[in-house]
């Protein structure tokens, strides 16, 4: 059983208010003000997204409809990333992204609806047979979840991972997590990329959404303004987890 967009919009208001309060209170926790200031935002996808993404054009937006995108990046030193594999860094980031304070209201809303036999925004794709559903406690900070694993009651899905250690330096390791449905009027994905550099690495978070059935913008400008704020704070939580890992 799924929710209508009207019902979803009504549920989003209290969730957004609670989320805003929590995030304002924790604005500089656990990531410092200096680190937060070093996050750079763009109203476009990362430069490497087009060449590295395996999911957007084939799964999320197969008809090449209008899409809305934004991205965020931060540079980390060698001391920040330490002697960790690409998979461990991305797994830690992914866990922090979904386990942090910012996502907590949405996570509890998803759980509450699931207890009533409903889904917030059901995730599904015409070309994919999903695997077993994973909850937060199943997300490791060492290894990435299997491809096509639904997350949080089936509201997200792992679409693609790439973490080969033997590859060109400028070729990113990445994780792609989808939401929505290519057979309905809302679909999108989160892309987390790790790119090594001479003196450290850059972590990118790209977000892109579309209406896969009707060629129009997936939501109004005011909703995208809220999304940009929300995405930036989610990115902060992921980075904080990477920096906190000893």
N, C-alpha and C positions, 0 to 999 in steps of 0.2 A: 504494500500500500504506500503510495507516495503522496506528497503534499502539493496543492496547487500553488502557483507563484504568488497569489494573493495571501494565502495562509503563511507561506514562507516569509513574505515581506512583513507580516505582522509579528512573526516570531523573531525576525532580525532586529527589530527596534529594541526590545529589552536586552537582547544579547549584546547588541552594539553598545548600549549604555553601560552595562556591566563591564564589558571589555574595555571601554574607554576609561572608566574609573580605575580599574586595575592597572592599566598600562600607564596612565598619568602618575599614579602612586609609585610605580616601579620604573619611571622613565629612565633613570640612570642605574638601574639594577637589573641584571647583574653585569651589564656592559657599561663601562665608564663613559663619562661625557666626552672625553678625548677620543675614545674608540668610536663612539656614536657619530661624532663629527667627521670621522674619516670615511664614513659610508657615502658613496656617490650614487645618486639616483639618475635614471634616464627614462624618458617616455618612449622607449624603443627596446627591442630585444638586444641581448648581448651580441657583440660582433661575431662570435663563434657559433651562435645558436643555429643559424641557417645550415651550416655545414655539419654540425654535430647532432642535431635533433633527428631522431628516428621515428617520432610519433606525431608531430603536429600536422604535417601535410597528409599523412597516410591514415591517421586514426582520428585526430581531433577535428580537423577541418579539411576533409577530403575534397570538398567542392570549392575550396579557395575563396571563402566568403570574407567579408570585412571582419577584421579582428582588432582588438585593443590590447596593447602590450606595454609593459614597463619592465625595468630591470634595476638591479642594485649590485654594487660590488664593493669589496674591501680588499686591500692588500695586506698580507700577513708576512711576517719575517720568517726566516728559517727557525729561529727560536720559538716562534708561535706554533709552527706545524710539527717541529721536532722530527724524530725518526719514525713517523707513522706512515702507513700505506695510504694510498688514495682512497681505498675502500673504507678504511677506518675513519679517515677525516670526513668523508661524505656521510657515512653512517652516523657519526656523532652529530654532524650538522642536521641531518634529517630528524634524528631523535629530538634534538633540542628545538627544532622548528615546530614540531607537533606537541612536545611535552612542556613547552614554556608557558609563562603566565599569559601571553597574548592569546594563544589558541585555547586556553582553558575554558572560557565561556562557550565557545563553539563546540568543544569536545563534550562538555556536559549536556549541551542541547542535543547533540547527536545521540548520546547515550540515553537521555530521557525519552526522546522520540522512539528510539529502538525498543525501549521497554513497553511502549504502547503499540508495537508492531508496525511502526512507520519509519521512513527514512527522511532525512533532511533534504538533500538533493541527491537522489540515487545516481550512482555512477555505473555506466554500462556502455559497451561498444559493439557494433554489429559484427565486427571481425574477430572478436576476442571471446574465448571461453575462460572465465575467471577461475582462479585457484581458491584455496581456503582463505577465509577472512582473518585478518590479523588485527589485534587491538594494540594499544600503546605498550602494554607490558611485553608484547611479542617483538617489539622493535629493538634490535640490538644497537649498541653504540660501537660495535666492532665490525659487524658484517651487514650488508644491505639485504633487504627482504627480496624474495624471489620475484621474478618478472610475472606480471599479471596477478599479483596478490592484491585483493581488495583490502582497504584499510578502514578502520573505524565503522564497522557495520555495513560496509559497502558504499561509503560516500566518497572515497578516493580509490585510485588504483595505481600500482606501480606498473608503468608501461615499458620502461627501458632502463638498463644500467650498463655502464661501461667503465671499468676500472683497471684495464690492463696496465701493468707497470712498465712494460717494454713498448714504448711508443714515442713519437716525436715530442720534444719538450713543450711545443705550443699546442699540442693536441689535447683537448680537455678530457678528463674523466668526468662522467656525468650521471645524474639520476633524473628521470622524468616521471612525474606523478600526475595523473589525469584526474579530472572531475567532470561531472555532467555526463551527457549522452549524445552521441553523434546522430541519433534518430529523433532528438527533441530540439528545443530552441535554446539550449545553453550547453556549452562545452568549453573546456579549457585545460590548461596544464601548468604545473610548476616545474621549472628546470633548474637544477642545482649543478653548477660546473666548477671544477677545480683545475686551474691552469698553473703549471709550475713556471717559475722565472729564475733568473740567475741568483737573486738574493732572497727568494721566498716563493710565495704563490699568491694568486688572486682567486677569491671565491666569488662567483657570480650567481645571482638568483634572478631568473627571468620568469615572468608571468604573462600568459596570453590567453584571451578568451574570445569566443565568437558565438554567433548563432549559426549552427551548422545546417539548418534546414531552410532558413530565410536569410537572404543576403542583406542584413542590416546590423547595426551595432547591437551587441548583446544586452547593454544596459545604458541608462542615461549618464550624462557627464557627472552629475552630483554623486552618483553611486561609485563612479570611477575615482573621484576625489577621495572618498572614504577608503576605497580599496588601496590606493597608493599609501595612505597612512598606515593601514593595517598590514600591508605587505612589508613595509619598511620595519615595523616592529617585530613581525615574524622573523625577518632576516636577522635582526639584532639577537633574538633568542637563539637562533641557530649558531651564529658566530660566538655568542657567549659560551655555548656548550663546547665548541671547539677549543676556545681559549682556556676553559676551566679544566679540561681533561689533563690529568697529570701523567 
